[in-house]
Amino acid sequence: MSSDNSGTPDTSRRVAPAATRNRDVIRDVLVRVLPKTGIVLEIASGTGQHAVHVAAALPGITWQPSDPDAASRASIDAWRAHAALANLNPPIELDVCASPWPVPDSLAAIVCINMIHIAPWAAAEALFRGAGERLTNDGVLFLYGPYKREGTHTAPSNEAFDTQLRATHPEWGVRNMEDVVELGRRAGLLMEEVVPMPANNFSLVFRRARI
């Protein structure tokens, strides 16, 4: 929960502690790897904190947040109203597994933060399928979250998190990075960079090959 300028609590503008902690480091990578113009679709925008933080840092792009959850969209809208950024669109309802996506055919980039481990593997498959269909030539797909490497967790905390996720839902879990890279290859997206991030997370940068 956050407050407006008068100090009155704003219950619709939600705050996720993890987003507060990692928004600067994620923004710094995105400022470096994203195109400077065009439409950037954010999948599973959650609270909306990353949307306002990155849109403010990249005024030349149009940031399109989305989320299938109505309460999350309300939070994104509240953050948008608070930030008053001209390049931040209203959130749209988008389920990554539902086709077609209600977005333009040509996207400069797609950003997906902390989703594919808190969703069935089918969501990751749908994400890459949609990215392969919607990204322009040289378009970027950016993923952030924890990953295993060659089937092994990179830290005991990630292994514990994976156990917790799978206990919550058997189809959730920390994904193997090599499996994600293979999804990219099938969709015509080449892994360009792996960026180690704080708290044993990674930023994965994919780019659509020219066709």
VENWO-V133458 format. One record per run of one state. SS is the DSSP state (~ for helix, > for strand, _ for the rest). FROM is the first residue (numbers start at 1). LEN is the number of residues. Records with the same first field share a line. If there is no record, write none. Layout:
SS: FROM-LEN  FROM-LEN
//
This chain:
_: 1-1  4-5  11-6  34-4  44-5  58-3  67-3  84-4  89-3  93-14  114-2  119-2  146-1  150-2  153-3  169-6  187-2  209-3
>: 2-2  9-2  38-6  61-6  88-1  92-1  107-7  135-11  147-3  152-1  175-2  189-9  201-8
~: 17-17  49-9  70-14  116-3  121-14  156-13  177-10  198-3
//
